[in-house]
């Protein structure tokens, strides 16, 4: 999938998000390049997760939240009145910080999304979808003989890859990942990063991470956010990851990635 200009899968323009009267993020302009990994970094409270969730309208689930500005997807503003948030979330999948498999079998975890989205295929076609999703999430070889076992029986790293398989089973175009490895051990973290590189061939990925090494290793583009004087999140700098980490344009970026602030 490409948005109307060809380079971007999605794009935030002058995006501000409020919780009640509090402005959580202000005037964000952020392009998300197609089939690339974009990392959002910055201190706690700078609005990284709020911006991430704006791209599939997950902030709508907070009763006091509202947004101004635009998030463009295929040239359409996702916040237009005629846009169905449920359809947005099918096209823009989400993987959360803590693995959250359903208390169902591995098979049923992945089949759930297609079914609630009106799956019309045969049992054999569903079996193939399950296998494809697990292969793409680098989990098939580990679970192919125990698909009827609970997803909760898997290790933390396996559970997170199961959640990724569940997200891609509905064939999204963008995958949002909110600190997907923060609860995992170093080996599982590395597997998630390797998986992201594989998925980039098919999907556009956005990731929030507090881990500077992970951002520098695992992303193509990076956006650095911090807070302004009113505690609203703001975008300080965005660019290619190598450029931003090795030769940032902003002093605040340099201070943050070198550990001198934030």
N, C-alpha and C positions, 0 to 999 in steps of 0.2 A: 504494500500500500504506500502510496505517495500522496502528500497533500498537493494543492493546486500548483505550487511552485516547483515541484519535483524533488527538492532537496530535503524537505521537512516532512516528518510524519505527523507532527503537531506543533503548535506554536502558541505561547501565551503572549498576549499583547495588553500592556497597561493593566495587568491583572492585580486587583486588590481583593483581599478576603477579610471579612469581618466576623468576629464572634460577638454578637450584640453590638455594643458601641466601640469595642476594642478592635483596632486595625491590626490583624496578625501579620499580614504581608502587604506591601505597598508598591504599586506601579511596577510590577514585574514584567519584563520583556525577555522571553526565553524561547529560542528555537530548539526543537528536538529533531535531530537529524535522523533520517530514515536508515534503518539497519545499522545503527551505531549504538554504543553504550554511553549514556550521559549520566555523570555522577553529580549529585548535589551534596556539597560539603559546607560546613560552617558550624559555629558554636551552638550548643543547645538553646532552644528558644528562638532561633533565627528564622523559623518558618519553613524549613526544608520539607518536612512531611506534609505540611499544609499545602505547599505548592505541588508536591507530588500527587496528592489526593485530588487536587483541582482538575487533573487531567482525566480522571474518570468519575468526577462528581461525588466522591466518597464524603467530602465535607458536607454534602447535603444531608447526611444522616445525623448531623449535629443540629438540633432544632434552632439554635440562635445564629447559625452560620449563613452568610450571604456573600455574594461575589459581585464585583463590578469589573468592567473590562471584558476581554474575550479570551477563550481558549479555542483555537481553530484546529479542526480535524477534518481532513478532506475539504478544506475551504469553508466548513460550516462551523459557526460558533456553538460549542457544546452547551452554552448557557441560554440559548434561544428558547422561547416558551414552547416551541413545537418539538423539542428534542426529548426523547424518552431516556431518563438516566439508566434504566435497566439495560437498554440496548447499548448505551455508552459503555457500561461495565462489561458487556460481552465482548466488545471490540477492544477494550483497554483493560486487560487483566491486572490482578493485584496479588502480590505475595507479601505477607506481613513479616514483622520482625520475629515473632515467635511462631514456630510451626504449628498449624492449627488444622490437622486432618480431622475429618468428621469421624464420629464413633461408628464407623461402618467398615466393611471390608475394603481392601486396597482397590479391588475392581469397582465397587460401588462409589468410592470416593471420586473416581475419575468419570464414571458414567453419570453422576448426579447432574453436572452442568449441562451436558448435551440433552439430557432428558427434560430438564425444566425449560430448556430453550426449544422444545418441540421436536426432538429427535424422531425421525421417521424411518430410520434404517433397520435392517434385520439384526438378529442376534450375532450372526457372523460378522457383519459390518461393525457392530459395536465392539466385538472382540478385537477386530483389527485396529479400531480407534484406540482402545485401551493399550494395545501393544505399541502402537506408533507413539502415543503420548509418553509412555514409560521409556521407550527407546530415546526419544528426544530429550528426556530429562535424565538420561544416563542412569536409569534405575532398573530397567527391564531384567538384566542378567541377575540382579540380586533378589528379585521378587517374583519372577515368572512362575515359580513352582508353589507360591503361596498367595495367590491373588484373592483367595477366600478368607485369608486371615485379616485381622483388624489392622487398619492403618496405624492405630495407636501402639501396635506391637513393634514398630520399626524404631531404629535409633533416631536421635534428633536430626542428624544430617540427612538420613533417608526420609524422614517425615517432611523435611523442607523440600527435598526433591519431589516427593509425592505431591506436595502443594503446588509446585511448579508444573508437574504433569497435569494436575487438575485444572490449573489456569489455562494451559495451552490446549486442553481437550476441546474447548469451545472455539478454537481457532481465532484467537485475538490478533490484532495487528500491532499492538503495543503491550509490553509487560512492565508494570511498575513494581519495584522491589524496595520495600521500606526496611533498611538494615537487615537484609535476609540472612546474614551470617553472624550477627552480633551474639546470638545465643549458642553458637556452635564452636566446637574445638577447631584447632588450626588445620587438621587434615580435612575435616568436613568443609571448612571455609574454603580451602583450596579447590575442593571438588565443585563447590558452588561457583567459584570464579571461572573454572575451566568450562563448566556448563554454560555460563553466560556467554563465553566466547563462541561456543557451538551454536547457541540460540540466536546469536547476532546475525547468522546467515539467513534466518527466516523472519526474525522479529526485531522491532525497535525496543530498546531497553532503557529505562530510567531507574537509577538506583540512588537511594539516600544512604550515606555511610558516614560514620564518625572516624573511620579508619583511614588515615591519610595514605598509608601504604597500599591499602586496597583500592582507593580511588586512583592512585597513580599507576597501579598495575592493571586494573581491570576496566578502565574506561577510555573512550576515545575523546570525549569532550567533558569538561568539568565546569560547573557553575559554583562560585563561592558566594555564600550569603552571610550577612551579619545583621545586627539590629541598629536602627537609627536612634536618635535621641529620645524618641517617643516609644521605644521598644518594639517598633514594627519591623518585621523582617524586610530586608531589601537585598537586591542583587548587586554585588560589588563588581564582579568580573565573571565573564564567561569566555571560554575559548578552548582550543585544542589542549588536551591534558598535558602533553609534554611542554607546551609553551607556558601554560599557566603555572606548572610546578617549577619549571627551570628558569623562566624569565617573565614573571608576572608584571602586568602593567601598573598594578595598584600596590601601594605600600602596605595597605591593610591585608591584602592577599599574602604578601611576603611574610608579614608578621604572623599570620595564622598558620601557614604551612610550615613555618620554622619553629612553631611552638611558643612564640613570644607574646601571643595574645589569644584570648578565646578559651 
